[in-house]
């Protein structure tokens, strides 16, 4: 949630949609309408280095709890983050 708040406050996007689906696999999808990235680990499509270690921190924190994280992003088309965990294990 902290990352969502930062995204809006920094005016990187104007909308964030969060969906949760629960069955044998819990899936949380977070999608924004921001500027997106062309390279999620090294820059934002504008030749700039990503600030901080946000993406790596999210991956690390999720993996500690058994969650998988998938990033989908495209320059000028926003970013989608999908977190999922199998609840049958």
N, CA, C and O atoms as a Tinker XYZ file with bonds, in Angstrom:
   356  protein
     1  N      0.815000   -1.192000    0.000000    73     2
     2  CA     0.000000    0.000000    0.000000    64     1     3
     3  C      0.863000    1.262000    0.000000    63     2     4     5
     4  O      0.504000    2.280000   -0.592000    81     3
     5  N      2.007000    1.170000    0.678000    73     3     6
     6  CA     2.911000    2.313000    0.710000    64     5     7
     7  C      3.336000    2.698000   -0.707000    63     6     8     9
     8  O      3.396000    3.881000   -1.042000    81     7
     9  N      3.632000    1.689000   -1.540000    73     7    10
    10  CA     4.059000    1.955000   -2.902000    64     9    11
    11  C      2.937000    2.595000   -3.723000    63    10    12    13
    12  O      3.206000    3.461000   -4.555000    81    11
    13  N      1.690000    2.185000   -3.503000    73    11    14
    14  CA     0.550000    2.783000   -4.211000    64    13    15
    15  C      0.405000    4.250000   -3.840000    63    14    16    17
    16  O      0.190000    5.100000   -4.704000    81    15
    17  N      0.523000    4.538000   -2.565000    73    15    18
    18  CA     0.421000    5.924000   -2.101000    64    17    19
    19  C      1.520000    6.784000   -2.723000    63    18    20    21
    20  O      1.264000    7.903000   -3.166000    81    19
    21  N      2.733000    6.259000   -2.753000    73    19    22
    22  CA     3.857000    6.997000   -3.343000    64    21    23
    23  C      3.636000    7.264000   -4.822000    63    22    24    25
    24  O      3.965000    8.342000   -5.317000    81    23
    25  N      3.087000    6.300000   -5.522000    73    23    26
    26  CA     2.849000    6.431000   -6.957000    64    25    27
    27  C      1.914000    7.601000   -7.249000    63    26    28    29
    28  O      2.173000    8.402000   -8.146000    81    27
    29  N      0.844000    7.693000   -6.499000    73    27    30
    30  CA    -0.125000    8.770000   -6.709000    64    29    31
    31  C      0.431000   10.111000   -6.240000    63    30    32    33
    32  O      0.280000   11.121000   -6.929000    81    31
    33  N      1.073000   10.127000   -5.073000    73    31    34
    34  CA     1.621000   11.387000   -4.561000    64    33    35
    35  C      2.669000   11.978000   -5.497000    63    34    36    37
    36  O      2.754000   13.198000   -5.643000    81    35
    37  N      3.465000   11.121000   -6.132000    73    35    38
    38  CA     4.510000   11.597000   -7.041000    64    37    39
    39  C      3.948000   11.891000   -8.437000    63    38    40    41
    40  O      4.686000   12.294000   -9.336000    81    39
    41  N      2.650000   11.689000   -8.607000    73    39    42
    42  CA     1.951000   11.925000   -9.862000    64    41    43
    43  C      2.495000   11.055000  -11.001000    63    42    44    45
    44  O      2.523000   11.474000  -12.158000    81    43
    45  N      2.932000    9.817000  -10.646000    73    43    46
    46  CA     3.354000    8.873000  -11.664000    64    45    47
    47  C      2.149000    8.244000  -12.338000    63    46    48    49
    48  O      2.256000    7.696000  -13.435000    81    47
    49  N      0.984000    8.325000  -11.668000    73    47    50
    50  CA    -0.255000    7.808000  -12.238000    64    49    51
    51  C     -1.416000    8.547000  -11.576000    63    50    52    53
    52  O     -1.242000    9.215000  -10.557000    81    51
    53  N     -2.589000    8.418000  -12.164000    73    51    54
    54  CA    -3.769000    9.051000  -11.568000    64    53    55
    55  C     -4.769000    8.014000  -11.057000    63    54    56    57
    56  O     -5.708000    8.363000  -10.341000    81    55
    57  N     -4.578000    6.749000  -11.417000    73    55    58
    58  CA    -5.487000    5.690000  -10.985000    64    57    59
    59  C     -4.697000    4.429000  -10.674000    63    58    60    61
    60  O     -3.727000    4.098000  -11.355000    81    59
    61  N     -5.132000    3.736000   -9.633000    73    59    62
    62  CA    -4.592000    2.422000   -9.299000    64    61    63
    63  C     -5.774000    1.507000   -9.020000    63    62    64    65
    64  O     -6.657000    1.841000   -8.230000    81    63
    65  N     -5.787000    0.353000   -9.674000    73    63    66
    66  CA    -6.850000   -0.628000   -9.474000    64    65    67
    67  C     -6.253000   -1.850000   -8.784000    63    66    68    69
    68  O     -5.216000   -2.359000   -9.210000    81    67
    69  N     -6.900000   -2.322000   -7.724000    73    67    70
    70  CA    -6.445000   -3.485000   -6.985000    64    69    71
    71  C     -7.554000   -4.528000   -7.003000    63    70    72    73
    72  O     -8.691000   -4.245000   -6.623000    81    71
    73  N     -7.218000   -5.736000   -7.447000    73    71    74
    74  CA    -8.179000   -6.837000   -7.484000    64    73    75
    75  C     -7.613000   -8.015000   -6.702000    63    74    76    77
    76  O     -6.413000   -8.284000   -6.749000    81    75
    77  N     -8.485000   -8.710000   -5.984000    73    75    78
    78  CA    -8.087000   -9.894000   -5.239000    64    77    79
    79  C     -9.009000  -11.038000   -5.640000    63    78    80    81
    80  O    -10.232000  -10.905000   -5.609000    81    79
    81  N     -8.404000  -12.168000   -6.018000    73    79    82
    82  CA    -9.151000  -13.373000   -6.362000    64    81    83
    83  C     -8.627000  -14.488000   -5.465000    63    82    84    85
    84  O     -7.417000  -14.664000   -5.325000    81    83
    85  N     -9.546000  -15.239000   -4.857000    73    83    86
    86  CA    -9.131000  -16.277000   -3.926000    64    85    87
    87  C     -9.783000  -17.599000   -4.277000    63    86    88    89
    88  O    -11.000000  -17.683000   -4.443000    81    87
    89  N     -8.974000  -18.610000   -4.386000    73    87    90
    90  CA    -9.416000  -19.984000   -4.584000    64    89    91
    91  C     -8.284000  -20.834000   -4.020000    63    90    92    93
    92  O     -7.826000  -20.566000   -2.910000    81    91
    93  N     -7.823000  -21.838000   -4.737000    73    91    94
    94  CA    -6.634000  -22.568000   -4.300000    64    93    95
    95  C     -5.398000  -21.676000   -4.395000    63    94    96    97
    96  O     -4.416000  -21.875000   -3.681000    81    95
    97  N     -5.465000  -20.707000   -5.274000    73    95    98
    98  CA    -4.396000  -19.722000   -5.418000    64    97    99
    99  C     -4.986000  -18.346000   -5.124000    63    98   100   101
   100  O     -6.003000  -17.962000   -5.703000    81    99
   101  N     -4.345000  -17.613000   -4.226000    73    99   102
   102  CA    -4.744000  -16.226000   -3.988000    64   101   103
   103  C     -3.941000  -15.371000   -4.946000    63   102   104   105
   104  O     -2.716000  -15.481000   -5.009000    81   103
   105  N     -4.626000  -14.520000   -5.690000    73   103   106
   106  CA    -3.949000  -13.644000   -6.645000    64   105   107
   107  C     -4.375000  -12.196000   -6.406000    63   106   108   109
   108  O     -5.563000  -11.877000   -6.384000    81   107
   109  N     -3.385000  -11.337000   -6.230000    73   107   110
   110  CA    -3.620000   -9.910000   -6.059000    64   109   111
   111  C     -3.012000   -9.206000   -7.269000    63   110   112   113
   112  O     -1.825000   -9.357000   -7.556000    81   111
   113  N     -3.836000   -8.441000   -7.969000    73   111   114
   114  CA    -3.367000   -7.699000   -9.136000    64   113   115
   115  C     -3.470000   -6.218000   -8.831000    63   114   116   117
   116  O     -4.523000   -5.727000   -8.423000    81   115
   117  N     -2.364000   -5.506000   -9.032000    73   115   118
   118  CA    -2.313000   -4.063000   -8.839000    64   117   119
   119  C     -1.912000   -3.453000  -10.171000    63   118   120   121
   120  O     -0.851000   -3.769000  -10.709000    81   119
   121  N     -2.766000   -2.572000  -10.708000    73   119   122
   122  CA    -2.521000   -2.013000  -12.041000    64   121   123
   123  C     -2.704000   -0.500000  -11.999000    63   122   124   125
   124  O     -3.665000    0.003000  -11.416000    81   123
   125  N     -1.768000    0.225000  -12.625000    73   123   126
   126  CA    -1.899000    1.679000  -12.676000    64   125   127
   127  C     -1.902000    2.160000  -14.117000    63   126   128   129
   128  O     -1.607000    1.401000  -15.041000    81   127
   129  N     -2.238000    3.427000  -14.295000    73   127   130
   130  CA    -2.288000    4.029000  -15.630000    64   129   131
   131  C     -1.107000    4.990000  -15.826000    63   130   132   133
   132  O     -1.211000    5.966000  -16.568000    81   131
   133  N      0.002000    4.706000  -15.161000    73   131   134
   134  CA     1.166000    5.585000  -15.193000    64   133   135
   135  C      2.014000    5.457000  -16.442000    63   134   136   137
   136  O      1.586000    4.921000  -17.464000    81   135
   137  N      3.235000    5.969000  -16.327000    73   135   138
   138  CA     4.131000    6.046000  -17.482000    64   137   139
   139  C      4.771000    4.715000  -17.834000    63   138   140   141
   140  O      5.306000    4.569000  -18.933000    81   139
   141  N      4.733000    3.751000  -16.944000    73   139   142
   142  CA     5.287000    2.436000  -17.237000    64   141   143
   143  C      6.794000    2.443000  -17.331000    63   142   144   145
   144  O      7.448000    3.470000  -17.149000    81   143
   145  N      7.335000    1.263000  -17.623000    73   143   146
   146  CA     8.774000    1.079000  -17.733000    64   145   147
   147  C      9.092000    0.270000  -18.978000    63   146   148   149
   148  O      8.281000   -0.551000  -19.408000    81   147
   149  N     10.252000    0.490000  -19.555000    73   147   150
   150  CA    10.714000   -0.399000  -20.615000    64   149   151
   151  C     11.671000   -1.426000  -20.050000    63   150   152   153
   152  O     11.842000   -2.490000  -20.644000    81   151
   153  N     12.305000   -1.140000  -18.911000    73   151   154
   154  CA    13.200000   -2.076000  -18.245000    64   153   155
   155  C     12.950000   -1.938000  -16.748000    63   154   156   157
   156  O     13.303000   -0.929000  -16.138000    81   155
   157  N     12.347000   -2.946000  -16.175000    73   155   158
   158  CA    11.932000   -2.847000  -14.776000    64   157   159
   159  C     13.089000   -2.827000  -13.790000    63   158   160   161
   160  O     12.897000   -2.444000  -12.636000    81   159
   161  N     14.277000   -3.225000  -14.206000    73   159   162
   162  CA    15.370000   -3.275000  -13.245000    64   161   163
   163  C     16.358000   -2.129000  -13.398000    63   162   164   165
   164  O     17.100000   -1.842000  -12.460000    81   163
   165  N     16.391000   -1.470000  -14.542000    73   163   166
   166  CA    17.421000   -0.448000  -14.721000    64   165   167
   167  C     16.900000    0.926000  -15.086000    63   166   168   169
   168  O     17.656000    1.892000  -14.988000    81   167
   169  N     15.654000    1.068000  -15.500000    73   167   170
   170  CA    15.210000    2.397000  -15.866000    64   169   171
   171  C     13.741000    2.487000  -16.160000    63   170   172   173
   172  O     13.024000    1.487000  -16.136000    81   171
   173  N     13.293000    3.701000  -16.439000    73   171   174
   174  CA    11.858000    3.938000  -16.611000    64   173   175
   175  C     11.480000    4.280000  -18.049000    63   174   176   177
   176  O     10.398000    4.817000  -18.285000    81   175
   177  N     12.341000    3.983000  -19.004000    73   175   178
   178  CA    12.021000    4.288000  -20.391000    64   177   179
   179  C     12.446000    5.675000  -20.800000    63   178   180   181
   180  O     12.397000    6.012000  -21.983000    81   179
   181  N     12.861000    6.481000  -19.854000    73   179   182
   182  CA    13.304000    7.839000  -20.145000    64   181   183
   183  C     14.812000    7.963000  -19.930000    63   182   184   185
   184  O     15.335000    9.076000  -19.868000    81   183
   185  N     15.507000    6.850000  -19.817000    73   183   186
   186  CA    16.927000    6.863000  -19.573000    64   185   187
   187  C     17.295000    7.176000  -18.141000    63   186   188   189
   188  O     18.449000    7.494000  -17.854000    81   187
   189  N     16.334000    7.092000  -17.236000    73   187   190
   190  CA    16.575000    7.398000  -15.831000    64   189   191
   191  C     16.706000    6.106000  -15.030000    63   190   192   193
   192  O     16.064000    5.103000  -15.341000    81   191
   193  N     17.521000    6.140000  -14.023000    73   191   194
   194  CA    17.648000    5.015000  -13.105000    64   193   195
   195  C     16.461000    5.047000  -12.149000    63   194   196   197
   196  O     16.056000    6.108000  -11.675000    81   195
   197  N     15.920000    3.882000  -11.877000    73   195   198
   198  CA    14.809000    3.800000  -10.923000    64   197   199
   199  C     15.278000    4.242000   -9.556000    63   198   200   201
   200  O     16.370000    3.874000   -9.124000    81   199
   201  N     14.464000    5.030000   -8.866000    73   199   202
   202  CA    14.811000    5.481000   -7.525000    64   201   203
   203  C     14.673000    4.367000   -6.513000    63   202   204   205
   204  O     13.689000    3.628000   -6.525000    81   203
   205  N     15.641000    4.244000   -5.649000    73   203   206
   206  CA    15.594000    3.252000   -4.577000    64   205   207
   207  C     15.643000    1.832000   -5.087000    63   206   208   209
   208  O     16.047000    1.567000   -6.219000    81   207
   209  N     15.222000    0.928000   -4.230000    73   207   210
   210  CA    15.231000   -0.498000   -4.551000    64   209   211
   211  C     13.823000   -1.071000   -4.460000    63   210   212   213
   212  O     13.648000   -2.232000   -4.092000    81   211
   213  N     12.833000   -0.276000   -4.788000    73   211   214
   214  CA    11.441000   -0.671000   -4.591000    64   213   215
   215  C     11.052000   -1.992000   -5.201000    63   214   216   217
   216  O     10.435000   -2.821000   -4.532000    81   215
   217  N     11.399000   -2.214000   -6.469000    73   215   218
   218  CA    11.003000   -3.451000   -7.147000    64   217   219
   219  C     11.672000   -4.654000   -6.494000    63   218   220   221
   220  O     11.019000   -5.658000   -6.212000    81   219
   221  N     12.972000   -4.549000   -6.257000    73   219   222
   222  CA    13.689000   -5.656000   -5.629000    64   221   223
   223  C     13.194000   -5.899000   -4.205000    63   222   224   225
   224  O     13.103000   -7.050000   -3.779000    81   223
   225  N     12.875000   -4.845000   -3.464000    73   223   226
   226  CA    12.349000   -5.003000   -2.110000    64   225   227
   227  C     11.006000   -5.722000   -2.107000    63   226   228   229
   228  O     10.756000   -6.577000   -1.258000    81   227
   229  N     10.142000   -5.372000   -3.060000    73   227   230
   230  CA     8.837000   -6.036000   -3.151000    64   229   231
   231  C      9.024000   -7.516000   -3.465000    63   230   232   233
   232  O      8.383000   -8.363000   -2.844000    81   231
   233  N      9.894000   -7.838000   -4.423000    73   231   234
   234  CA    10.157000   -9.240000   -4.767000    64   233   235
   235  C     10.679000  -10.001000   -3.551000    63   234   236   237
   236  O     10.234000  -11.113000   -3.267000    81   235
   237  N     11.622000   -9.396000   -2.840000    73   235   238
   238  CA    12.225000  -10.049000   -1.684000    64   237   239
   239  C     11.205000  -10.289000   -0.571000    63   238   240   241
   240  O     11.115000  -11.392000   -0.034000    81   239
   241  N     10.441000   -9.257000   -0.230000    73   239   242
   242  CA     9.442000   -9.393000    0.839000    64   241   243
   243  C      8.379000  -10.432000    0.479000    63   242   244   245
   244  O      7.947000  -11.206000    1.334000    81   243
   245  N      7.963000  -10.448000   -0.783000    73   243   246
   246  CA     6.964000  -11.423000   -1.219000    64   245   247
   247  C      7.516000  -12.844000   -1.129000    63   246   248   249
   248  O      6.827000  -13.749000   -0.658000    81   247
   249  N      8.751000  -13.043000   -1.578000    73   247   250
   250  CA     9.319000  -14.389000   -1.573000    64   249   251
   251  C      9.504000  -14.932000   -0.153000    63   250   252   253
   252  O      9.417000  -16.142000    0.058000    81   251
   253  N      9.754000  -14.064000    0.810000    73   251   254
   254  CA     9.900000  -14.503000    2.200000    64   253   255
   255  C      8.625000  -15.161000    2.716000    63   254   256   257
   256  O      8.674000  -16.004000    3.613000    81   255
   257  N      7.484000  -14.774000    2.145000    73   255   258
   258  CA     6.196000  -15.331000    2.568000    64   257   259
   259  C      5.651000  -16.356000    1.590000    63   258   260   261
   260  O      4.509000  -16.792000    1.728000    81   259
   261  N      6.447000  -16.747000    0.604000    73   259   262
   262  CA     6.017000  -17.765000   -0.352000    64   261   263
   263  C      5.237000  -17.243000   -1.543000    63   262   264   265
   264  O      4.683000  -18.029000   -2.311000    81   263
   265  N      5.186000  -15.926000   -1.709000    73   263   266
   266  CA     4.457000  -15.323000   -2.825000    64   265   267
   267  C      5.349000  -15.221000   -4.057000    63   266   268   269
   268  O      6.560000  -15.034000   -3.944000    81   267
   269  N      4.744000  -15.345000   -5.226000    73   267   270
   270  CA     5.426000  -15.089000   -6.494000    64   269   271
   271  C      4.980000  -13.719000   -6.993000    63   270   272   273
   272  O      3.833000  -13.322000   -6.790000    81   271
   273  N      5.896000  -12.995000   -7.648000    73   271   274
   274  CA     5.586000  -11.664000   -8.163000    64   273   275
   275  C      5.897000  -11.629000   -9.651000    63   274   276   277
   276  O      6.968000  -12.057000  -10.082000    81   275
   277  N      4.956000  -11.118000  -10.428000    73   275   278
   278  CA     5.148000  -10.938000  -11.873000    64   277   279
   279  C      4.885000   -9.474000  -12.206000    63   278   280   281
   280  O      3.888000   -8.897000  -11.770000    81   279
   281  N      5.791000   -8.879000  -12.985000    73   279   282
   282  CA     5.661000   -7.478000  -13.401000    64   281   283
   283  C      5.384000   -7.428000  -14.888000    63   282   284   285
   284  O      6.041000   -8.115000  -15.671000    81   283
   285  N      4.413000   -6.617000  -15.281000    73   283   286
   286  CA     4.135000   -6.363000  -16.691000    64   285   287
   287  C      4.066000   -4.852000  -16.853000    63   286   288   289
   288  O      3.280000   -4.190000  -16.175000    81   287
   289  N      4.872000   -4.310000  -17.736000    73   287   290
   290  CA     4.886000   -2.868000  -17.896000    64   289   291
   291  C      5.316000   -2.510000  -19.304000    63   290   292   293
   292  O      6.061000   -3.243000  -19.954000    81   291
   293  N      4.838000   -1.382000  -19.753000    73   291   294
   294  CA     5.160000   -0.883000  -21.074000    64   293   295
   295  C      5.196000    0.634000  -21.005000    63   294   296   297
   296  O      4.334000    1.258000  -20.386000    81   295
   297  N      6.192000    1.218000  -21.642000    73   295   298
   298  CA     6.333000    2.664000  -21.628000    64   297   299
   299  C      5.018000    3.331000  -22.037000    63   298   300   301
   300  O      4.422000    2.973000  -23.053000    81   299
   301  N      4.575000    4.297000  -21.241000    73   299   302
   302  CA     3.345000    5.073000  -21.455000    64   301   303
   303  C      2.061000    4.248000  -21.366000    63   302   304   305
   304  O      0.999000    4.736000  -21.752000    81   303
   305  N      2.127000    3.018000  -20.870000    73   303   306
   306  CA     0.935000    2.180000  -20.745000    64   305   307
   307  C      0.746000    1.616000  -19.353000    63   306   308   309
   308  O      0.002000    0.652000  -19.177000    81   307
   309  N      1.399000    2.190000  -18.367000    73   307   310
   310  CA     1.179000    1.747000  -16.997000    64   309   311
   311  C      1.916000    0.470000  -16.647000    63   310   312   313
   312  O      2.673000   -0.085000  -17.443000    81   311
   313  N      1.665000    0.025000  -15.425000    73   311   314
   314  CA     2.335000   -1.152000  -14.876000    64   313   315
   315  C      1.312000   -2.029000  -14.177000    63   314   316   317
   316  O      0.382000   -1.537000  -13.537000    81   315
   317  N      1.497000   -3.333000  -14.309000    73   315   318
   318  CA     0.658000   -4.309000  -13.616000    64   317   319
   319  C      1.581000   -5.218000  -12.806000    63   318   320   321
   320  O      2.560000   -5.753000  -13.325000    81   319
   321  N      1.252000   -5.381000  -11.532000    73   319   322
   322  CA     1.976000   -6.283000  -10.656000    64   321   323
   323  C      1.002000   -7.369000  -10.223000    63   322   324   325
   324  O     -0.095000   -7.080000   -9.745000    81   323
   325  N      1.419000   -8.630000  -10.399000    73   323   326
   326  CA     0.571000   -9.755000  -10.023000    64   325   327
   327  C      1.293000  -10.556000   -8.946000    63   326   328   329
   328  O      2.380000  -11.089000   -9.171000    81   327
   329  N      0.673000  -10.632000   -7.778000    73   327   330
   330  CA     1.211000  -11.427000   -6.667000    64   329   331
   331  C      0.323000  -12.642000   -6.512000    63   330   332   333
   332  O     -0.903000  -12.534000   -6.535000    81   331
   333  N      0.947000  -13.805000   -6.354000    73   331   334
   334  CA     0.142000  -15.024000   -6.190000    64   333   335
   335  C      0.811000  -15.982000   -5.225000    63   334   336   337
   336  O      2.036000  -16.034000   -5.111000    81   335
   337  N     -0.034000  -16.742000   -4.529000    73   335   338
   338  CA     0.446000  -17.763000   -3.605000    64   337   339
   339  C     -0.522000  -18.935000   -3.658000    63   338   340   341
   340  O     -1.739000  -18.754000   -3.682000    81   339
   341  N      0.040000  -20.139000   -3.675000    73   339   342
   342  CA    -0.747000  -21.374000   -3.671000    64   341   343
   343  C     -1.103000  -21.692000   -2.230000    63   342   344   345
   344  O     -0.215000  -21.878000   -1.399000    81   343
   345  N     -2.385000  -21.755000   -1.926000    73   343   346
   346  CA    -2.821000  -22.003000   -0.552000    64   345   347
   347  C     -2.987000  -23.489000   -0.246000    63   346   348   349
   348  O     -3.323000  -23.842000    0.884000    81   347
   349  N     -2.760000  -24.364000   -1.219000    73   347   350
   350  CA    -2.931000  -25.805000   -0.991000    64   349   351
   351  C     -1.680000  -26.459000   -0.430000    63   350   352   353
   352  O     -1.714000  -27.630000   -0.051000    81   351
   353  N     -0.583000  -25.726000   -0.372000    73   351   354
   354  CA     0.681000  -26.294000    0.148000    64   353   355
   355  C      0.838000  -26.046000    1.618000    63   354   356
   356  O      1.838000  -26.455000    2.209000    81   355
